[in-house]
């Protein structure tokens, strides 16, 4: 009897320590949120709802944090009932190099906005260095460097100067203040991610130099703004479902994003049972009215993962948007790394 009570007490102490560690991480992130609210920049990057199924886009510090070489493909169709208004494709590859305790990766993204009025291609190289603090804590720091090619197709646009005020007919063309509707510029990002027992966390700074993406010479508001992402989550203990005697795990998560006046918080939870996974997220752009609910379902095998998600719009544009679809595919290949220290992160796969 005494042995049983001692075991229960030790278990409760262990859970309390993990909870305190998690609260410390969340406290640090809350402090960072306060410090970032003063930034005054504009704009917004493409958005994915399957955050951890696109890990290198979320945080370059996830480069090389898988036990295998990893290839990820993502497809997002936002507001499809309006004629494929926003479509984004993303492809990444990364692996861990044990000889230098580092991760390397490549990212390629194509984004089409407003039915092809604005097209972007983003290609970059990622490098991360993995550091072990002790048996409970390790973290990675990463740099991402690449180029963004932006092309503006204005041939299908109608400007006020092209409309005849008397008849309302569209005549002629409108002289635009630029000749070449395309631009290429460098882009740099920094990321840090860590894991303490079953708690994982990170911070990302995208577009460090805030490059000028405007095709109009002398435009002072065309800079690509700095994007800040803070994220944290934990993998809970396994639970036992009595009806079918099956075990499953729960993973609560929170992600905060800020890019100029745009601020967004995502809170969600994943449930995984054997090879089947589910997810539910709540998204709010820091307003009284919520932005969306995100429902996810996925298949997770040792060398293959598939995820599908749908965004249920709850904002004022819900009658127009009709939600968004997203698909992710992840492949693992190569030999399993026998590492000198634990740096395979336990992040979710959707």
C-alpha positions in Angstrom: 0.0 0.0 0.0 2.8 2.4 0.9 4.6 1.6 -2.4 1.4 2.4 -4.3 0.9 5.7 -2.5 4.6 6.6 -3.1 4.3 5.9 -6.8 1.2 8.1 -7.1 2.9 10.9 -5.3 6.0 10.7 -7.5 3.8 10.7 -10.6 1.9 13.8 -9.4 5.2 15.6 -8.7 6.5 14.7 -12.2 3.3 16.0 -13.8 3.5 19.2 -11.7 7.1 19.7 -12.9 6.1 19.3 -16.5 3.2 21.7 -16.0 5.5 24.3 -14.4 7.9 23.9 -17.3 5.1 24.4 -19.8 3.9 27.5 -18.0 7.4 29.0 -18.0 7.5 28.6 -21.8 4.1 30.1 -22.3 5.1 33.0 -20.0 8.1 33.7 -22.1 5.9 33.7 -25.2 3.4 36.0 -23.6 6.2 38.4 -22.8 7.4 38.3 -26.4 3.8 39.0 -27.6 3.7 42.2 -25.6 7.1 43.3 -26.9 6.0 42.8 -30.5 2.7 44.7 -30.5 4.4 48.0 -31.1 5.7 47.2 -34.6 4.2 49.3 -37.3 4.4 47.4 -40.7 1.9 46.4 -43.4 0.9 43.3 -45.4 0.3 39.6 -45.0 2.0 36.5 -46.3 0.2 33.4 -47.8 -1.4 31.4 -45.0 -1.6 27.6 -44.4 -3.9 26.0 -41.9 -2.1 22.7 -41.5 0.7 24.5 -39.6 2.9 21.5 -38.6 2.3 19.7 -41.9 4.3 22.6 -43.4 7.0 22.8 -40.7 9.7 24.7 -42.6 7.2 27.4 -43.6 6.1 27.8 -40.0 9.6 27.9 -38.7 12.9 27.3 -40.5 14.3 26.0 -37.2 12.4 22.7 -37.9 14.9 22.0 -40.6 16.5 18.6 -39.9 14.3 17.8 -36.9 13.0 14.6 -38.4 14.7 11.2 -38.0 14.6 10.7 -41.7 15.0 12.8 -44.8 11.6 14.5 -45.3 9.8 15.7 -48.4 6.6 17.8 -47.9 4.1 19.0 -50.5 1.2 21.4 -49.7 -1.7 22.7 -51.7 -4.2 25.4 -50.5 -7.2 26.6 -52.4 -8.7 29.6 -50.6 -12.3 30.8 -51.4 -12.7 28.3 -54.3 -16.3 29.3 -55.1 -15.0 32.6 -56.2 -12.9 31.2 -59.1 -9.7 30.0 -57.4 -9.0 33.5 -56.1 -6.0 32.5 -54.0 -4.1 29.3 -54.7 -0.8 28.3 -53.1 1.6 25.4 -53.7 4.5 24.6 -51.4 7.3 22.1 -51.6 10.1 21.4 -49.1 13.0 19.0 -48.5 15.1 18.7 -45.4 17.4 16.3 -43.6 19.7 16.1 -40.6 23.5 15.9 -41.2 24.9 14.1 -38.2 28.6 14.9 -38.9 28.0 18.7 -38.4 24.9 18.4 -36.1 23.0 20.5 -38.5 19.9 20.4 -40.7 19.8 21.5 -44.3 16.7 22.1 -46.5 15.2 23.7 -49.6 11.9 25.4 -49.9 9.9 26.3 -53.1 6.6 28.1 -53.0 4.3 29.4 -55.7 1.4 31.7 -54.8 -1.3 33.0 -57.1 -3.5 35.9 -56.0 -6.6 37.4 -57.5 -6.8 34.8 -60.3 -3.3 35.5 -61.5 -3.1 39.2 -61.1 -0.2 38.8 -58.7 2.0 35.7 -58.9 4.9 34.9 -56.6 7.7 32.3 -56.6 9.7 32.0 -53.4 12.8 29.7 -53.4 15.2 29.5 -50.5 17.9 27.5 -48.7 17.6 26.7 -45.0 20.3 25.8 -42.4 19.8 24.9 -38.8 22.2 24.1 -36.0 21.1 21.7 -33.2 22.2 22.2 -29.6 21.8 19.9 -26.7 21.5 21.6 -23.3 20.9 18.5 -21.2 19.0 15.3 -21.4 15.7 17.2 -21.1 16.2 20.2 -23.3 17.5 20.8 -26.8 16.9 23.6 -29.3 17.8 24.6 -32.9 18.6 27.9 -34.5 18.2 28.5 -38.2 18.7 30.9 -41.0 16.8 31.0 -44.3 18.1 32.8 -47.4 16.6 33.0 -50.8 14.9 35.1 -53.5 11.3 36.1 -54.3 10.1 36.6 -57.8 6.9 38.7 -58.1 5.0 39.2 -61.3 2.0 41.6 -61.7 -0.4 40.9 -64.6 -2.5 44.0 -65.1 -3.9 43.1 -68.6 -7.2 42.0 -67.2 -7.7 45.0 -64.8 -10.1 47.9 -65.4 -9.1 51.3 -64.1 -11.4 54.3 -63.7 -9.6 56.1 -66.5 -10.6 53.4 -68.9 -14.4 53.9 -68.4 -16.3 56.4 -70.6 -18.2 58.6 -68.1 -21.0 59.2 -70.6 -21.8 55.7 -71.9 -20.1 53.5 -69.2 -18.3 51.5 -71.9 -14.7 50.4 -71.4 -12.4 52.0 -74.0 -8.7 52.2 -74.5 -6.0 51.4 -72.0 -4.8 53.2 -68.9 -1.2 54.3 -68.7 0.5 52.7 -65.7 3.5 54.2 -63.8 5.8 51.2 -64.6 7.0 49.4 -67.7 8.1 46.0 -66.4 5.5 44.3 -64.2 7.9 42.0 -62.4 10.5 42.1 -59.7 13.0 39.8 -58.0 14.6 40.5 -54.6 16.5 38.6 -51.8 14.7 37.6 -48.6 16.0 36.4 -45.2 14.5 34.8 -42.2 15.5 33.5 -38.7 14.0 30.9 -36.5 14.5 29.2 -33.2 12.7 26.1 -31.9 13.2 24.0 -28.8 11.8 21.1 -26.8 11.7 20.6 -23.1 10.5 17.1 -22.2 7.1 17.0 -24.0 6.8 20.7 -24.5 7.9 22.3 -27.8 8.1 26.0 -28.6 9.6 28.4 -31.1 9.8 31.9 -32.6 10.3 33.0 -36.2 11.2 36.3 -37.9 10.4 36.3 -41.6 11.5 39.1 -44.0 14.3 40.4 -41.8 15.4 43.1 -44.2 11.8 44.1 -45.2 12.7 44.1 -48.9 11.0 46.5 -51.3 8.5 44.5 -53.5 7.0 47.4 -55.3 7.3 47.7 -59.1 6.6 51.4 -59.0 9.8 53.5 -58.6 9.8 55.7 -55.5 6.9 53.8 -53.8 7.5 54.1 -50.1 4.8 51.7 -48.9 5.8 48.7 -51.0 8.1 47.0 -48.5 7.4 43.4 -47.5 6.8 43.7 -43.8 8.4 41.7 -41.0 6.3 38.7 -39.9 6.6 37.4 -36.4 5.4 33.9 -35.4 5.3 32.5 -31.9 4.2 28.9 -31.3 4.1 26.4 -28.4 2.5 23.0 -27.7 2.8 19.8 -25.8 2.2 16.1 -26.3 0.0 14.8 -23.5 0.0 11.4 -22.0 -1.7 8.5 -23.6 -5.4 8.1 -22.7 -7.4 4.9 -22.6 -10.8 4.7 -24.3 -12.8 2.1 -22.4 -15.4 1.3 -25.1 -13.0 -0.1 -27.7 -9.9 -0.4 -25.4 -7.9 1.9 -27.6 -5.2 4.4 -26.7 -4.9 7.9 -28.0 -2.9 11.0 -27.4 -3.9 14.7 -27.2 -1.7 17.6 -28.2 -2.9 21.2 -27.4 -1.2 24.0 -29.3 -1.2 27.8 -29.7 0.3 30.0 -32.5 0.5 33.8 -32.6 1.2 35.8 -35.8 1.8 39.4 -36.4 2.6 41.2 -39.7 2.0 44.9 -39.5 -1.5 45.8 -38.3 -2.5 42.2 -38.9 -2.5 40.1 -35.8 -3.8 36.6 -35.4 -4.0 33.9 -32.8 -4.7 30.2 -33.4 -5.6 27.8 -30.7 -6.2 24.1 -31.3 -5.8 20.5 -30.3 -4.8 17.3 -32.1 -5.9 13.8 -31.3 -4.0 10.8 -32.6 -5.2 7.2 -32.4 -2.8 4.6 -34.0 -2.6 5.8 -37.7 -5.6 8.1 -37.7 -5.3 11.8 -36.6 -7.8 14.6 -36.0 -7.4 18.3 -35.4 -9.6 21.2 -34.5 -8.4 24.8 -34.4 -10.0 28.2 -33.6 -8.6 31.2 -35.5 -9.2 34.8 -34.4 -7.7 38.0 -35.8 -7.9 39.6 -32.4 -11.4 40.9 -32.9 -14.7 40.3 -31.1 -15.9 38.1 -34.0 -14.0 34.9 -34.7 -12.4 34.4 -38.1 -12.7 30.6 -38.7 -12.8 27.1 -37.3 -10.4 24.6 -38.9 -11.2 20.9 -39.0 -8.5 18.4 -40.0 -8.2 14.7 -40.6 -5.1 12.8 -41.5 -3.4 9.4 -42.0 0.0 9.0 -40.3 2.2 6.1 -41.2 6.0 5.6 -40.5 7.1 6.7 -44.0 4.0 8.5 -45.3 1.5 11.1 -44.0 -1.6 12.7 -45.6 -3.7 15.5 -44.2 -6.9 17.3 -45.3 -8.3 20.4 -43.7 -11.2 22.8 -44.3 -11.6 26.3 -43.0 -15.1 27.2 -41.9 -15.3 31.0 -42.2 -17.0 32.7 -39.3 -16.1 36.3 -40.2 -17.9 39.0 -42.1 -16.7 37.5 -45.4 -18.2 34.1 -44.7 -21.0 34.6 -47.3 -18.3 35.4 -49.9 -15.4 33.0 -49.0 -17.2 29.7 -48.5 -14.1 28.4 -46.7 -10.8 27.0 -47.9 -9.4 23.6 -48.7 -5.9 22.4 -47.9 -4.0 19.1 -48.6 -0.6 18.0 -47.4 1.6 15.0 -48.3 4.7 14.1 -46.3 7.2 11.4 -47.3 10.1 10.0 -45.2 12.9 8.1 -46.8 16.5 7.2 -46.2 18.1 5.6 -43.2 17.1 6.3 -39.6 19.7 8.6 -38.0 21.3 7.2 -34.9 21.9 10.5 -33.2 24.3 11.4 -30.4 21.5 13.4 -28.7 17.7 13.6 -29.0 16.8 16.2 -31.6 13.8 14.6 -33.3 11.0 16.9 -32.3 7.6 15.5 -31.3 5.6 18.2 -33.1 2.3 17.1 -34.7 2.0 16.2 -38.4 -0.9 18.5 -39.4 
